Amino acid sequence: MTIFLILLLACAALLAALGFAFASFSMGIRPQTLEEARAWQADHYDLSWYDALEKTDYTVTAGDGYVLHAQRLACPSPAGKLVIISHGYTDNRYGALKYARIYLDLGFDVIVYDLRGHGENEPTFCTYSLRESGDLNAIIADSRARWPQARVLGLHGESLGAATSVAVLKYAPPVDFAVADCGFSEIESVLAGGLKRMHVPAWMTRVASLCAKLRYGCSYDDMRPIDSLKNSDVPILFIHGENDDFIPPSHSQAMHAAAGGCSECRLIPGAGHAASVLTAPDAYRTYVEAFLKKLNL
């Protein structure tokens, strides 16, 4: 009996150690530098238009005092419209540039920023849209106060940025539309898929979720952007690569079905994760432009 108890305790200790290790790994951020992100963008498309723009760097302080670094890209032919673009996990504001040109051509001034724990911001852990959505809400409020003449304010996000752009809707922010590209509806199944690819039982996510709650104060169960759609009527365009095997298209389809307001879901054939705009740039632009035209924006 004593040996059995010792073995049981040893297994429990090992399980807890693995749970805390995975929680730490999944919520840790290994961010790119600004230089690395810019170099990646420059390798994939021309950035000369960005260099030629008038740009304003500034900071926004979130509700908990965390400082976010942002940049406003001035449209050469402004039409009184703003869009805030949120990048993906480990990226930074340079990762938002591949979408900025679409909006600049439509008369939007563009705001790009570093999500919490990314870019120039202070290091911290990722909460997969929980704290990040509060940060975006602060940027929305700051944008409305800083540029009160803007008659339209929209959101566009990629992956984590897309999930954040959906999750912020729980605050009922004063925004006119959102475009969510390859976002997750909830994070647990995405992490479980990652474990499966590493040949680790998916149920380990439940252990890691409990460990995340103990270490970081939030569990994977709390990280569900789809729940923010219940009482929102903000029009949303969901875009997803058909070949995305990291965050499957079913996440966007589920959020499209849950959306309370005007909603569309467009799948891009042949596109993997966060690659839709590079795989089919013309179709991507057409979908965004048509959606905004439909909304008379």
JOWONOR-V579755 format. One record per residue. N is the residue number from 0. RES is the residue in one letter. SS is DSSP state (H for helix, E for strand, - for the rest). PSI is psi in whole degrees, -180 to 180 (NA if undefined). NEAR is the number of other C-alpha atoms within 10 Angstrom. Layout:
[[N RES SS PSI NEAR] [N RES SS PSI NEAR]]
This chain:
[[0 M - -41 6] [1 T H -42 7] [2 I H -41 8] [3 F H -43 9] [4 L H -41 10] [5 I H -43 11] [6 L H -39 12] [7 L H -45 12] [8 L H -37 12] [9 A H -41 12] [10 C H -40 12] [11 A H -40 12] [12 A H -41 12] [13 L H -42 12] [14 L H -42 15] [15 A H -42 17] [16 A H -42 15] [17 L H -39 16] [18 G H -45 21] [19 F H -37 21] [20 A H -44 14] [21 F H -39 21] [22 A H -44 25] [23 S H -41 18] [24 F H -45 13] [25 S H -31 17] [26 M H -2 16] [27 G - 156 16] [28 I - 127 18] [29 R - 78 14] [30 P - 150 17] [31 Q - 152 15] [32 T - 164 16] [33 L H -38 18] [34 E H -43 10] [35 E H -42 14] [36 A H -43 18] [37 R H -41 18] [38 A H -39 13] [39 W H -45 13] [40 Q H -45 16] [41 A H -28 13] [42 D H -19 9] [43 H H -18 10] [44 Y - 166 10] [45 D - 131 10] [46 L - 9 16] [47 S H -33 9] [48 W H -36 8] [49 Y H -45 13] [50 D H -29 8] [51 A - -11 9] [52 L - 152 13] [53 E - 128 11] [54 K E 146 15] [55 T E 120 11] [56 D E 139 12] [57 Y E 175 11] [58 T E 155 15] [59 V E 135 20] [60 T E 123 14] [61 A - 174 19] [62 G - -29 12] [63 D - 10 9] [64 G - -2 8] [65 Y - 135 13] [66 V E 128 17] [67 L E 134 24] [68 H E 130 21] [69 A E 164 22] [70 Q E 133 17] [71 R E 128 20] [72 L E 117 21] [73 A - 127 18] [74 C - 132 22] [75 P - -28 14] [76 S - 73 12] [77 P - 147 15] [78 A - 25 15] [79 G - 34 16] [80 K E 146 21] [81 L E 146 29] [82 V E 138 26] [83 I E 121 27] [84 I E 127 28] [85 S E 127 31] [86 H - -180 28] [87 G - 176 24] [88 Y - 132 20] [89 T - -8 20] [90 D - -167 25] [91 N - -168 29] [92 R H -23 24] [93 Y H -27 23] [94 G H -16 24] [95 A H -12 25] [96 L H -28 21] [97 K H -12 16] [98 Y H -19 20] [99 A H -38 22] [100 R H -37 17] [101 I H -46 17] [102 Y H -37 19] [103 L H -40 21] [104 D - -17 13] [105 L - 9 16] [106 G - 12 17] [107 F E 137 27] [108 D E 144 24] [109 V E 133 26] [110 I E 121 26] [111 V E 151 24] [112 Y E 163 29] [113 D - 123 27] [114 L - 159 29] [115 R - 129 26] [116 G - 2 22] [117 H - 165 28] [118 G - -128 24] [119 E - -3 19] [120 N - 161 18] [121 E - 142 12] [122 P - 141 14] [123 T - -177 12] [124 F - 163 17] [125 C - 137 22] [126 T - 18 23] [127 Y - 52 25] [128 S - -12 26] [129 L H -69 18] [130 R H -32 21] [131 E H -38 24] [132 S H -34 25] [133 G H -38 19] [134 D H -45 24] [135 L H -37 29] [136 N H -38 24] [137 A H -38 19] [138 I H -37 22] [139 I H -48 23] [140 A H -42 15] [141 D H -41 16] [142 S H -42 19] [143 R H -38 18] [144 A H -37 11] [145 R H -34 11] [146 W - 70 12] [147 P - -17 10] [148 Q - -12 11] [149 A - 122 18] [150 R - -17 13] [151 V E 135 17] [152 L E 121 22] [153 G E 171 24] [154 L E 147 26] [155 H E 132 27] [156 G E 154 25] [157 E E 127 28] [158 S - -114 22] [159 L H -38 27] [160 G H -34 30] [161 A H -45 29] [162 A H -39 31] [163 T H -40 33] [164 S H -26 31] [165 V H -45 32] [166 A H -31 27] [167 V H -19 25] [168 L H -17 25] [169 K H -21 18] [170 Y H -1 13] [171 A - 54 13] [172 P - 158 15] [173 P - 73 15] [174 V - 155 18] [175 D - -20 18] [176 F E 167 23] [177 A E 144 25] [178 V E 120 26] [179 A E 111 28] [180 D E 117 31] [181 C - 41 33] [182 G - 161 32] [183 F - 143 33] [184 S - -31 26] [185 E - 153 22] [186 I - -23 22] [187 E H -44 21] [188 S H -31 17] [189 V H -44 18] [190 L H -37 20] [191 A H -38 18] [192 G H -37 19] [193 G H -41 17] [194 L H -41 17] [195 K H -40 14] [196 R H -23 11] [197 M - 9 10] [198 H - 36 9] [199 V - 135 13] [200 P - 135 12] [201 A - -25 18] [202 W - -13 11] [203 M H -21 19] [204 T H -30 24] [205 R H -41 16] [206 V H -46 18] [207 A H -35 27] [208 S H -43 21] [209 L H -42 20] [210 C H -37 24] [211 A H -39 24] [212 K H -42 16] [213 L H -39 13] [214 R H -40 13] [215 Y H -8 15] [216 G - 6 10] [217 C - 146 16] [218 S - 170 19] [219 Y H -29 23] [220 D H -24 13] [221 D H -15 17] [222 M - 73 21] [223 R - 84 20] [224 P H -32 26] [225 I H -30 24] [226 D H -20 19] [227 S H -7 19] [228 L H -12 21] [229 K - -45 13] [230 N - 22 14] [231 S - 140 18] [232 D - 18 16] [233 V - 128 21] [234 P E 135 21] [235 I E 133 26] [236 L E 117 21] [237 F E 131 27] [238 I E 139 28] [239 H E 141 31] [240 G E 132 26] [241 E - -29 19] [242 N - 19 18] [243 D - 110 20] [244 D - 8 12] [245 F - -56 15] [246 I - 101 26] [247 P - 152 21] [248 P - -23 25] [249 S H -24 15] [250 H H -47 21] [251 S H -37 29] [252 Q H -39 19] [253 A H -41 14] [254 M H -36 26] [255 H H -43 23] [256 A H -30 14] [257 A H -15 16] [258 A - 136 23] [259 G - -22 16] [260 G - -160 15] [261 C - 129 15] [262 S E 142 20] [263 E E 154 19] [264 C E 120 20] [265 R E 126 20] [266 L E 138 19] [267 I E 110 20] [268 P - 137 14] [269 G - -3 13] [270 A - 135 18] [271 G - -163 20] [272 H - 129 20] [273 A - 28 21] [274 A - 7 19] [275 S H -45 24] [276 V H -24 19] [277 L H -31 15] [278 T H -42 16] [279 A - 69 15] [280 P H -37 15] [281 D H -45 10] [282 A H -41 14] [283 Y H -50 19] [284 R H -42 16] [285 T H -42 12] [286 Y H -45 18] [287 V H -48 18] [288 E H -43 16] [289 A H -37 11] [290 F H -45 20] [291 L H -36 19] [292 K H -40 10] [293 K H -34 10] [294 L - 1 12] [295 N - 39 7] [296 L - NA 15]]
